[in-house]
Amino acid sequence: MSTDPRPVVVAAVRSPIGTSGGSLGCATVEQLAAPVIAELLDRSSGVEPAGAVLGNCMGPGGNVARVASLAGGMPEQTWALSVDQQCSSGLAAVAT
């Protein structure tokens, strides 16, 4: 049980879906996820986020949730967790 007095805002937004070698093939994870995080911040209308969970199916490479969260406008003090479970990473992130 959390002792954090802040409200919990849970929302899901999806990045564009592409195919291997398609028009999004050169985009980085951060370039795809930052606009999604910015949209979530906009939808939460002024609620300061405590953290973010991001599903990543692009492979290993550090905490892409942290990099994307900062690029999307989240404050530096927020935590971020990347879930890398390939085909089910989005669902695993929601479940987390």
Residue pairs with C-beta under 8 A, 6 or more apart in sequence:
4 50
6 47
6 48
6 50
7 47
8 50
9 44
9 47
9 49
11 40
11 43
11 44
12 90
12 94
13 36
13 39
13 40
13 43
14 36
14 90
15 32
15 33
15 35
15 36
16 24
16 32
18 24
18 25
18 27
24 32
29 56
29 58
29 61
29 64
29 67
29 68
30 64
30 67
30 68
30 71
33 54
33 64
33 65
33 68
33 71
33 72
34 68
34 71
34 72
35 72
36 68
36 72
37 52
37 54
37 68
37 69
37 71
37 72
37 73
37 74
38 72
38 73
40 49
40 52
40 72
41 49
41 72
41 73
41 74
48 75
49 74
49 75
49 78
50 78
50 79
51 78
51 79
51 80
51 81
52 65
52 68
52 69
52 74
52 78
52 79
52 80
52 81
53 65
53 80
53 81
53 83
53 93
53 94
53 96
54 64
54 65
54 68
54 69
54 80
54 81
54 82
54 83
54 93
55 83
55 85
55 89
55 90
55 91
55 92
55 93
55 94
56 64
56 65
56 82
56 83
56 84
56 89
57 84
57 85
57 86
57 87
57 89
57 90
58 64
59 84
60 84
62 82
63 80
63 81
63 82
64 82
65 80
65 81
65 82
66 80
66 82
68 80
69 78
69 80
70 76
74 80
81 96
83 89
83 92
83 93
83 96
85 92
